[in-house]
């Protein structure tokens, strides 16, 4: 019976708390059925596990390996981020006022999946990550997030990342998903795009350059 591990990581204290690597941590192994993909596994965690987590279930950990937000792989190009109606500035104001960005039920907006080569891919929450980065938050452990890995905490197979491209997954093989991003606001024939920005750092730089008129 195959399982996928979903980890809930919550920073200790408000955004921007200095000199801390402490997080509150919870891990759950979700049974993976044949029809499941990473999104459905996350949804199972949200519906079946997250509502029952108590403060006593969370354990404190000290993060040893700091991961730069700028290095997280993006699934969207800058044009797709701009086309959405999500307010990054509103999230940024919330963060800078001392509140974390969460969904209405308290689940983190940001969901991350690990690859076999230990790269991290943002499968949901791009706007939230951008808001944290604009608020001078540098590291992933400073952002509430879910981390999806294999049952042992290692990376997922390359084919697991094809699901992030919806109906276009059938056009992908092996690791070539890395060459593309997805634009859900485009017509179906133009949703699969050649990758222009590799990671969140490049994505933010492009958006800021657009804002400056560059």
N, C-alpha and C positions, 0 to 999 in steps of 0.2 A: 504494500500500500504506500504510494508515493505521497510525500508531504512537502508543503512549501512553508517556510518560516516567515512570519510577519512580526517585525519588531517595532514597538512604539517607543520613540525617544522624545522625551520632554526636557528642555533646558531647566536647570535649577535657577529660579528667579526670573526677573523681567528681562526683556531684550536689552542687550548691551551691557549686562552685568560684567564688570571687569574681573580679570584674573580668576576665572573659574572654568574648570573642565568637568564639573559635576553635572550629571544628568539623571533623570528618573527614567527607568528602563523596564519594559515588559516585553516578553517574547511568547509567541504562540505558534504551534505547528498546525497548519490547516491541511486536512486531507484533500488531496487533489484528485478530482474525478477526470475522466477522459475529456469531457467537454469543457473543463475549466481552463481559463487563461489567467494572466496576472491580474487583470482588472476584476475578474469574478472572484479571485481569491481575496483581494482587498475588500470587495463588497461583503464577502462572507465574514471577514474579520470585523467589519463595521457593524453588521447586523447581529452576528452570533456571539462575538467575543467582547468587543469594546464596551457594550452597555453593562457588562458584569464586572469590569475591572474596578477594583477598589484601591484606595491609597495603600493598603497593606500588601496588595499584589505588586506594586511598583517597588523596584529595588534601586538603590543609589549606586551609580558607577562613576568612575573617573576615566574620562576619555584620554587615551594615550596618543593615538594617531589622529591628528587634526586634519580634516579634509576641507580644502578651500571650496567655497561655493562656486567660485569662478571656474573650477575644473569639472563640475557636474555637466554631463552631456545633455544637450537640449534636443527635444523632438520637434521643435518649431523654429522656423526662420523668423527674422524680425518683422517681416511683413504680416505674418499671421498674428503675432503678438499685437501689432498695431491695429489690426482689423477687429479685435475683440472689444467688447464694451466694458470689460473688467477695469476697475479703477485702481491702477497701481499707486497713484498719489494718495488715495483714501487709505489703502493698506499702509503706506509709508507713514502717514500721520498717526495711525493707530499704534504702529511699532514705536515711533519716536515719542509717543505719549506714555509708553511703558507697558503696552499690551501686546500679547502675541496674536498672530493671525490664525484663527481656527475656524472649522466649519461650525454650523449652528448646533451640532450635537457634541462639540468639543474635540472631534477628531481633527488631526492636523490636515491642513490643505495640501501640504507637500508630501508626495509619495515618490520613493526612490527605489530603483531596482539595481542589483549588483550583477555585473557580467562575470564571466569565467576568468577574465583578466583583471578583476577587481576595479574596473571602472564603474562609475555610478551614473545612472540615467534617470532623469526626471520624467516620470510617466504622468505626473499630475502636479499642478501647483506652480507652473512657470511664473505667473504674475506675482505670486507670493514670494518666491525666491528673489525676483527682481526687486521687490519692495524692501526685503531685508538687506540686499546688497546696497541699495540706494541709501539705506539707513546706517551704512558703514558696519554692518554685520559681515564678518569674513568667513566664518567656519560653520560647517553643517551642524555640528553638535549644539550650536547656538540657536538653531531653528527647530521648532517642533516638526517631526516628520515620522512617516512610516518607512521602514526599510524592508524590502522583500528579497529574500535569498533562497537558496536551496535548503533542504532539511538540516544541513550541518553548518549553515552560515556562509557557505561558499557561493560562488556566482551561478546564475542561471544559464542554461544552454542558449546559444545564439537564436535558435528558433523561437524561444519564448518571447523575444522582443518583436517578432513579426506581428503579434497581436496588437501592438500599439498603432499599427497602420490600418486597422479595420479591414474592409473588404479588399484593400490593396495588398494584404499580406500574401496572397497567392502569387504575386509578382516577384516575391523576394525569395532568396535562397541563402542559407548560411548566414555569414556576417555582412552581406551586402546591404542590410538595413542601415548600416552606418553611413552609407552614401546619400541617404535621403532624410527629409523631414516631411511632416504631414500638415496640410492646411485644410482644416474642416470647413472654413468659410468660402473656399473656392468651389466651383462646380466639380462634380466627381472626376471628370477627365483631367482636371488640373490639381487634384488634391495631393498627389504624390510629387514632391518637389525635390530637385537636386539640393543637397545640403550646402548652405552658404555660411552658417555659423556652427562651429563644432561644439561649443560649450557655452555655459551661462555667462562667462566673462566676455566672450566675443559677442554674444547676444546683447548684453548690456552696453558694450562699447558702441555697437551699431545703433542702438536706440538713442543713446545720448548724442551721438554724432548727428542723427536725424533731427533731434531737438535743437541742436545748435546751428542747424542750417548747413552743416558740412556736407 
